């Protein structure tokens, strides 16, 4: 029986890719989730919509993902991401924005 692709699997995949590049996977993913929830995306389009869906845990009804992801989203809404900045030295959100500006 094939596994169903869900947010938990996606987040584990993203974490492993971040780790592959030498950064702490979970901590950096939590930072992205937190930072993404502080912003209102002014650019609309498919990529902005995908980014919002992927990095907003509350955008799905899955209840079997770690509470850490939901807490990171909540912290971002409260504009309090400093604890994630201390654990992950790179802002992947800034990197995505930089790449978007180049394209």
Secondary structure, DSSP 4 states (H G I P E B T S, - for coil): -PPPP-HHHHHHHHHHHHHHTTS-HHHHHHHHHHHHHH----S-SHHHHHHHHHT-GGGS----S-HHHHHHHHHHHTT--HHHHHH-SS-HHHHHHHHHHH-
